[in-house]
Amino acid sequence: MRLKFHHIRCLLVAAVLSTVVTFDAMAQADAAMSHFWVGKSYYNPAVAGEFNGININVGSRMQWVDFRRAPMTFYLATDMPYKLLGQRLGVGVKAEFERIGLYTNTRIGAQIAWKKRFGKRTLSVGVQPGVFSQTFRGREAITTKEQDEVPDEAIKKEDVSGTSFDANVGIFFSAPHYWAGASVTHVTSPNIELKVSRESIDYYEFNVSRIYYLMGGGNIPINNSLFEIQPSAMFAYDAKFWTAQVATMLRYNRMFNIGAGYRYKDAVTAFIGVNLKDAYIGYAYDYPVSAISKATFGSHEVFITYHVKMESHEKNKNKQKCVRLM
């Protein structure tokens, strides 16, 4: 027996609020990361292996912190370049844990990207197969007295969960001073059957929509100064809603970053960050510009990247040592 899960979603605060902000209507599948320009691989698997080294990204977002059971996302990804049979590749793994109202989402995937160099420019095509696991904590659902007296079968009072195959695909182009990419997340548009147990006949169905992304950014040095301007933008569309966000960072001496951003009809963002030797630590504060600002002071996000350089053996593969000259 299949029951449409939208009846339960109408009871959730997060789902009600998603009608106010269009991007958060998509957030049932992807988080609205303000640091999208740092964690590009979150949205596009073709970014894997972008840098010559092991690249680790850790992100944590707490949205609408004044709400009970407000959305919370934790994201971890690592990738590196790899060479196989003369082909340049990028490989990586991505894991994400998210709580929205009574939902808990866990997504795990492996990333692989094929790369082709054109001088200092690189074209990449990537894919990310993985799984999408979801749990609805029905035992914590709040119902009215009338609903308790006359139970509604669409309101499950038990915990239900399910897992489905999921996949992302993308294309990415990078050059010394700019980058651009296009991707589709949840390309299989998976249907997740949420059950009390594997043996259960009754289940609720949750459909994950495809989301289409366009991203781009650059690095513009200011002549005769230690400053650089780093603009970036992202557009997202899921066949029902669309949104766009922009961010501009000002970097001084390749160390200190400050900036601002805007997400369409959602929030304005303030950024601050510091570049250490092999790491970047950034913080973002989102202040809502929609009607939801009457109930929350905003959202917080922390993003950390760590880069482990890898030695290239290609330049030294023909180098020889003459012992007679030592």
N, C-alpha and C positions, 0 to 999 in steps of 0.2 A: 504494500500500500504506500503510495507516494503522496506526501503533503508538501505544498509550496511553503518555503521557509519565510516568505515575505510577511506573513502574519506575525511571526515572532519578531522580525526586524522592526516592525512598527512599534513594538514595546520598548525598544532600546533608545536611550538618550542619544547615543552616537548616530543612530540612523536618522532620528528626527533632525539633529543638527546638520546632517549632511545635505538636507534640502536647502539650507541657508548658504552653504559654500559649495560650489560646484566641484572643486577639486576633491573635496572630501567625500563626494559621492563615488569617486574612483578609488578612494583610499581603502575600500574594502579589499583591494588587491595590492596596491602599491602605496607606500608612505610618501607624504609630501615633504621630501627632504629639502631644506633650505640650502644645504651644502651640495646641491646637485652637481655643481661645477668641480667639486673635489671627488665625490664618489660617483663618477660617471658610470662605472661598471655596475652600479646598482640597477640602472635602467638599460644598459647596453652591454651585452657580453662581448662584443667585438673590441672593447677597450682593454680586455685582458692582455697582459704582456706589453703595455704601452711603454713602460720604462725598462731600462737595462738593469734589472735587479728584482728582488723579491719585494713586492709592494703589499703592505698590509693596511687595510682600512677598517676602522672601528667607529661606528656612529650610534648615538643614542638620542632619541627625540621624545620629549614629554609635551604633549599637545593639550591646550586648554586646561592648564593645571588646576584650575579651581573647580572643575567638574569631578564628581565621583565617577570612578571607572573611566576616566578620560583616556584617549588613545595614547599608547606608549609603544615605542618601537626600539628594538636593539638590532644592530646590523653589523656583521663581521664578514670581511672578504679578503682573500689573499690571491695574488696572481704573480706570474713571472714569465719571461720569454723562454722559449724552448725550440731547439732545432732538431728536426727529425727527417732523415733521408734528404737532406739538403733544403728542406722547406722551413721557413721561419713561422713559428707558431707562438701563440700565447695561451697559457693554461692557468686555470684558477678554480677556486671553490667559493661559494657564497652561502651564507646562512643568515636567516632573519627570524626574529621572534617578535610578535606583535599582539597587543591586547587592545581591543576596542569594545567597550561596554562589556557584554557577557561573552564576546567572541575571543578566542585565542587562535592566532594563525602562526604556523611554523612553515617556513619555506627553505628548502635546501637544494642547491644545484651545483653542477660542475660546468665550468666555462672552458671553451676552446675556440681560439680565433686563428684563422689563416691570414698571414701578412705578406704583403708585397711592397717592396721599397722602390721609390722613384727618387733617387738622390737622397735628400734629407727629408723627403715626404714618405708617408706610409699609409697604405690602404689596407684595412682589415675587414674581414667578414667573420662573424662569430655566432655561436649557438650555445644555449644553456639548457640542457635537459635536467629535470629535477622532479621534486614532489612538492605538493601543496597539501598540508595537513591542517584541518580546522576542527575546533571544539567549541560547542555552545554549552555554557554552564547553566542549564535549565533549572537546577535546584536553587539558583540565586535569583531567578526571575521574580519580579514583584508584580502581583496581580491584585485586582480589586476583590472585595468581599463577594460581589455578585459572580465574578468569574470563578471564585473558589467553590461557590455553591453549585454552579452549573458549569462544569469544566469544559473548556474549548479544546478540542483535539489538536488545534493548530498551535497551542501554547504548551510546549513540552516542559514538564516539571522535573525531568531527569536530564543528566548530562548526556549529550550525543556528540559523536565525533566521526570523522572520515578522512580519507586520503585519496588523492588523485594525481596522475602524472601531469606535469606542467612543463612548459618550455618557453624560452625567450630567444629571439633572433635579432641580429643587428648588423649594421655596417658603420665603419668609423674611418675618418680621414684625419691625419694629423700632420702638421708642418711646424717648423721652428717657432712661428709666432701666431698660429691659429689652429683650431680644430673644429670638426663638425661631425655629426652622426645622426643616424636614423635607426629606430628599433621598434620592435613589437613585443610587448610582454604578454604572457599567457596566450600565446599564439594558438594553442589547442583549445582555448576557451573551455577549460575543464568543468565538468559537473561533479560536485562532491556530494556523495550520499552520506548523510549524517545519521548514525544509528546508535542505539544504546549499546549494542554489541554486534559482533560480526554475524551472529546467528539470527539477529532480529529481522523480521519480515518488513516491519514498518520502518520507513526512513523519510527524512526531510532532504530536500534537494537544494543545494546552493550552487549557483552558476557564477563563474568568474569570467568577466568580460575581457576581451582583448583591449589593450591600450596602446595607442600609437604615439611615438615620441619623435620630436625633432629637437636637436640640441646643437649649440655652437658657442664658441668663445675665442678669446685671443689674449695676447700679451703685447702691450704697446709701450715700449720704453720712451720716456720723456728725455729729449736731447739735453745733454749737459747737466744731468741731474741724476740722483740716485733713486728716482721714483719711476714706477711702472703702473700703468692702468690695465686692469684685467677684467674686461666686460664678458658677460656670458648670458645666455638665454635658453629657455626650454619651453616647448609647446607640447601639450598632451591632449589626446582626443580618444574617447572610447565609444564612438558611434552615437552617443546620447548627449554627453557633456564635453566641453572643452575648457581648457585653462592655459594660461601662459604665465611664466615668471621670468624676471630679469634680475641680475645682480652685477654690481660693479665694485671691484676691489681696488684699493690704492695700496701698493706695496712699496715700502721704503727699505733701501739697502738690502733687498732680497731677504728681509728678516721680519719686519713688522707689517701687519695687514689690518686695514680698517675698510669698511665698505657698507653699502646699503643695497637693499633689494625690494622687489614688489611682486606679490602674487595676485593676479587679477581677481578683484572683488573679494579678496581674502585677508591679506595682511601685508604690512610693511615690515622689513627686516633690517636689523642692525647687526653687522658682523665685526668681530675682532679676532685676530689670530697672530701667531708667532711661528716663524720658521726656525727650527733648530738645525743642527748639523744634518741629520737624516730624518727629521720628523717635522710634522706640522700639527699644531694644536689650535683648533678654532672653536669659537662659540658664536651662536646666533640666537637672537631674541626676536620673535615674531609678535607684533602687536596687531590684533585683528581690526579690520576696517569695516566689517559687516556688522549686522545687528547683534551678533554673538558677543561683541565687545561689552555689552551690558552685563554679561555674566562671567567674564573671565578677563584676566589681565594679560593673557597671551600664552606663548609657547616657548620652550627652551630646547636648544639642540647643541650637542657637543660632538665634534668630529675630530678624530685623530688619525693621522697617517704615519707610517713608518716605512722607510725605504732601506733595504739592505743591498748594497751595490754588489754586482757580480763582475768578476774579472773577465775580460774578453780575450780569448786565446787566438782569435783570428789574426790579430796584428803580429803575433809572435810565433806563428806556426812555422815560419821559415828561418827563424833566428837560430844561429849556432854559436857555440862558444869555442874559441881556439885556445887550448891550454898553453901553447907556447908563448902567448902574449900576456899571460898572467904574471 
